[in-house]
């Protein structure tokens, strides 16, 4: 029987001749560079020899040499494939920064409790039960079944005012943020406000859509939206339930104020509800969108409740914006997998999503409480600021020098954390001057570590913080 591997194709870039030495060097370079991963099956020697125009013995000798060095593995009757061999690790090159083994950065999540069985069951059900028509290209706005499931779920759990037509599905929060930003740009918006502290990546996405980013200050009531009237912006991106990364909610007065601004100016509020489901001291703060469905785009994703690799997010879009958003989606492409959308729809309708949120909520609450207890015991001069909610918290320190010292001490002990200053938009005070002093602190994420490393990671961090503030 002819082995199917004999007909494999292999692109082998060669510069010059076709000698054993040159073929050997070219093949070694492909393996060492990762372009031929471990386990890759190689063509039979006679096939590669024919493709290269050389004698079969030439390729046979190349294979034998590389096998002797451990690059390849061969077995008579089975073929030749790439073996596991030591390769240079670029992260270990001189001057490279080594990632800390204990990752306590904010906004990250450990997916070790992902509901594999339940999720795979809904994937299998979608594959087995969907009609043939549903295996075609999905609606650019999202699979109808998932949009209906999300409208119902968001209304029940977050108070969002949504119907089927309002929901647009994307492949991630960044995908939808870029989609909305491009839509605003085509409608004439040139500037968008953001919170003074937030994700640098989100600011880059907005800028990539052609909008100028304008930061507004954040204090203990959340974003100070009183600045919006004089900033000439067409929209603002907010995290009202739990400001990232300071942890404060947008106050009721400012919620009303930003809605009034949007309606009077024709501006748009983009509500990033990235961890609104994770409130620990009482019921979650409801969605801002419920106050003004005509002026607020609600944005959420499955990344924190399930895992980023699920690759699904959603926007609830005001009626006046829907046609333009859909038009932008048509030209941008990037529609998520229809099968995954159907799986998530079934997952939500079976209340598996509720159960996943509850499991995560209990896990993150326990971690936050453990961290607070450690601080009280080992570093009582430090306190957690903001709501008891989310996947991270802010530990305030006296000034930016103490912040830098604390981050450095944590890294020395193998713990990755970020200082509050690393989340600040460039020169926000030049745009929105205030008389307040610049806050400082360490943003501590307790969502990313696997359960077996949580206690060690948090204990090590607290010791580092205590050492830094007493130095």
N, C-alpha and C positions, 0 to 999 in steps of 0.2 A: 504494500500500500504506500502511496506517495505521501510523505509528510507535508501537511499544509504549510509548514514554515518554509519549505523550499521556494515558495513563490513570493516571499516577503520582499518589499521594497526598502531600500536604505539609501538616503542621500548622504554621501560621503564627500565633503568638499576637499579637494586635493589641489595643491598649487605646485605645478611642476610635473614630475614623472609619476610612474606607477610602480615604484620599487617597493620591496617589502618594508623598508625603513619608512618610506613616505606614507604608505597605507596604514602601517602600524601607528605612526604619530597622529594621523588624522582620526583614526578610530579611538585612540586613547584620549584625544582632546574632546571628542563628543561625550565619552563616558565621564571624564573628569569634570567637564563643564555642566553636567546634569542634563544635557540634551538627549542622552540615552539613559533613562533612569534604571535603577536596579530592577532586574526581572525582565527587561526588554528582550524579546526574542530576536535573534539576528538571522539573516538569510543563510541558507546552506552555502558552503564554500563555492560550489560550482556555479550557483546563481550569482553571487557577488562577483566571482571571477568573470563571468560572462558580461555582467553590467559594466565592469571596469575595463574590460578588454585585456585581461591578464590571464596567466596560467592558473589553473585551479590550485596547484601546489603553492603558488605565491600567497593566496588567501589562506590556505591551510596553515602555512608557516606563521602568518600574522596571528591567526586565531590561537595557535599553539603557544606563541610567545606571550600573548596577553593573558592567556589562561595560566601560564606558569607564574606570571607576576600577580595573579589574583584579580585581574580586571574582568576576565570572562570565566565562565564555567561551561564545560562541554561534557557531553555524555553520549556515547555511541548509541545511535538509534533514537535519541531524544532531541539532539540539536545543540545549539550554542546560545547562551544568553548572558546578559550583563550580571556580574556578581556583585555582592556587597564588598566594597573596598573603601579604605580610608580616603577621604577627600578633604582638601583644605576647607576650613570653616572661616568665611570672611569676617564673622563676628569676633574671631580670635586674632585678627591681624593687629599689628602694632598700632596703638592709638585708638582702636575701636572701643566703643562703649559697650560694656556687658550688661544685658538686661538683668535687673534684680530678680532673684528667684521667687520672692514673695511680692506679688503684684497687688498693691492696695491703691491703685489709681481709681479715680472716680468714673462712674458711668459704665463700668465693665461688669459682665455677669458670668458666673460659673454655670455651665450647662450640664453638669454631671447628673442632675436630676431630671433631665429632659425625658418626657413620657414616651419612650421609644415604642412600647407596645401599642399604646393608644394611637399614636400618630401613624405608625406603619399600618395599623388596622384601617384607618380612614383612607390612607393612600391606596391600599389594596382594594378597598370597597369602591373608590373612585375608578380605578382601572377596570374593575370587573363589571360595574353597573352603569357607567356613563354610556349614553348612546353615541354612535359613531360621529355624529355632528359635533359633539363636544370635544373631539380630538383635533378639530381644526384650529385656526387662529382665533384666540379669544378676543372678546370685545376690548378695545383699547382702554376703556374705563374700568374694566375688570369683569370677571365672570359674574353674571347676574345672581347666582345662588350665594356667592360670597358677599356681594354688596348688600343683599337682603339680610344675611346673617349678621353682618357688621352693623347695619342700621339698627337692628333690634337689640344687639348686645350693647352698643354704645348708649342707646337711649336708656336701657335698664341699669347699667352700671356707672355711667358717667354723666347722665342727665343730658346727653347731646340730643339736639333736635335734628333729626335726620330722616329722610325717606330714601328709598332705593336709588332714585336718580341723583341724589346728592353725593353719593359715595364714589370715590375714584381710588382704585387700587394701584399701588406702585411696588417696586422691588426693594424699597428701603426708604427711611426718612429722608436721606439726602436726595434720592431720586425725586420725591414729591416736592421737597423744598425747592430744588432747581426748577421743576416744572411750574410751580406757582410763581417763582421769581421771574422766569422767562415770560410767563403770561402777563405779569404786571409791566414788564419792560415793553412788550408789544402794545400795551394800552396807554403808554406814555409816562409811566413812572420812571424816575431817574434816581431816586434816593430811597433807601429803606433803613429804618431805625432798628437797632438791636440792643439787647441789654449789655451794659458795660462789661459784665462778666459772662462768659459762655464759651461754646466750642469754637475754636479757631476754624475748624473745617466748615462749619456752617457759614461763617463769614466769607470764606473763600468761595463757597457755592453761590452765595448771593452775588458776590463780585463777578464771578464767572458768567453770570446771567446778564451782566452789563449794568448792574446797579451799584451805586456808591453806598457803602455801609456807614451809618451814622450812629455812634453809641450814645445811650442815655444812662444816667447814673442809676445805681441800685443801692437801696438802703434797707432798713429793717421793715419796710412796707413793700418791698419788691421794686420793680422798675419805676422810676419817677417820671410818669407819663405827662406831667405838667409841661415838660419841655417840648412836646410834640407840636404844639400849635405854631411855634416859631422856627421849626427845623425844616419845613418844606419837604416832608417825606410823604410817600404814597402808601407806606405800610410799616408795620412793626412786627418783629418776631419776638414772642414772649414765652416764658415757661411759668405760667401763672400759678399752677397748683403747688410747685415746689421749685423755686428758682435754682437753676443750675449755674454755678456750684455752691452758692451761698446758703441754700436750703430754706429761704424765707418764702412765704406765699405772697401773692399780690393781694393787697388789702382790699376790702370791700369798696372803699371809697375810690381807690385807683381802678378797680374793675369797672365801676360806673363811669369814671372819667375817661378811660380809654375807649369805651363804647360810644360815649358822647362825642369824643374827638373823631372817631371813625365815621359816624353818621353825619356830623356837621361838615367834615372835610372831604368825604368820599373816599377816605383811606381804608385800608384793609388790615385787620389783625390776624396774624398767623399764630395760632395757639399750639405750641409744642407740648403735648401732654405725655412726655417721655416716661414718667414714672408716677403718674397721677393715681394709679391703682394701689400704690404702696404707701399708705398712711397708717401709722401704728398707734397713735394716741387716741384717735377717735375716727369717725367716718371720714372718708376721703373728701377733699375739697372738690366740689362739682366743677364741671367744665365751664369755662368762661363763655364758650360758644352759645350756651343756652340763653344768655342775656341778649344776644344779637346774632341770630343765625344768618341774617342778611349782611353782616359786616365782618364775620369771623370765619376763617378757615381752620377747622380742627384737624390736627395731625397726630397720628399715633402709629405704633408698629408692634409686631410680635416679638421683637428682639429681646425685651427684658422679661416678658412672661414665659417665652419659650426658648428661643435661641436666635442669634443674628443670622445663622445659616438658613433659617426658614425662608428668609428673603422676601417678606411680605409686609407692607405698610399700607396705611389708608389715609385719605383726606376726605373731610366732609366739606363740600364746596358750596358757597352761596349761589342761588339760582342765577344771579346776574353775571356770574363768572364761568359758569359751567361750559358753555359752548366754546369759549376761548381756551379753557383748560383742555378740553377734549381735542381741540384743533392742535394745540401744542403737543399733546400726546401722540396724535397721528403722525406728526412729522419727526418726533424724537425717537419713536420706537421704544424698545426696552420694556415691553409688556411682560410681566412675570409669568411663570409656567402656569398654564391652565389647570394641570393636574394638581399642583400644590394649592392653587386657589380652591379647587373643589374639596381637597383634603381639609383645608382650614375651615371651610364652611361646615363640613360635617363635624369637625372637632368642636366648633363653637356651638352648633345646634345640639350636640350631645352633652353640653355643659362641661366638656373636658377642659376647655379654656378657663372656665371659672375655677375648676379644681387646680389647674396649674398655677393660676394667680394666687390662690390661697396658700398653696405649698410654698411658693416663693416668698409671699408676704410673711409667713411664719418664720421662715429661715432668715430672712434679712432682719426682721425685728429682733430675733434672738441674737444675731451678731451685733447689731447696734447696741442692744442693752448690755451685752458682754463688754463691748468697748467702753461704754459709759462707766460701767463698774470699775474697769481697769484704770481709767483716768482718775476716778474719785479716789482710788486706793493708792496709786503710784505717782500721780501728778495732779494733785487737787487744785493747783493754781491754774489748770487748764480746763476749759469747758467746751462742750459741743454747742454750736450756735444753730439756729434755725429749727424747723419742724422735726418731729420724730417721724421721719418718712424717707422713702427713697432707697437708693443703693449706695449713697455716700453722705458724708456730713462734713462740716467745716469746723475745725478746731482753731479758734482765734488765738493769735499771739500778739505781742506788743507792737511790733513794727516789721518792716520788710527784712531787716538784717536778722531778726530772730527767725523769720520765716525761712530765709535762705539757710541759716544754720540748722534748723530742724530738718529740712529736706536733705541736706548734706549728711547729717548724722544718720538719718534713716537709710540712705543709700549705702553708707559705710557698713551698716548692719545687714545689708542685703534686702532692704525693703524699698519698693518703688512707690513713691507718692509724689504729688505735685503741689507746689505752692499756689496760693490764690492768685498771685500776680501773673502766673503763666496763662491764666484764662482771660486776662484783661485785654480788651480791644486797644489798639494803638492810640495813645494820646487822647483818651476820652475827655479829659478835663479841658482840652483845647477847644472841644466842640460844645461841651455842656459844663461850663465852669460852676463849681459849687464850693462852699466854704468848708465842707467837711474834710476831715483828714482821710488819707488813703488807708483802708482796712488791710489787714494782713492775716494770714492763716495758712493752715495745711489742709488740703482737701483729701479726705480719707475715704476710699471706696472699700466697702466690706462685701461686695458682691462677687468678686472674681475668684477668690481663693477656693480651692476644693475643700470640703468639710474637714479633711484630715489635717489641713494646714492653717485653719482659721485661728485657733487659739495661739499657736506659735507666732503667726504673723502679727496679730494684734498686740500680743505681749511684747514682742520685739520692738514694734513701732512705739508703743507707749514708753518703753524704757529709753528709746532714742529721743522722743519728744521731751521727756523729763530731763534728760541730760542736756539737751539743747537750751532749754529755757532757764536752766540754772547755771549755765556756763558763764 
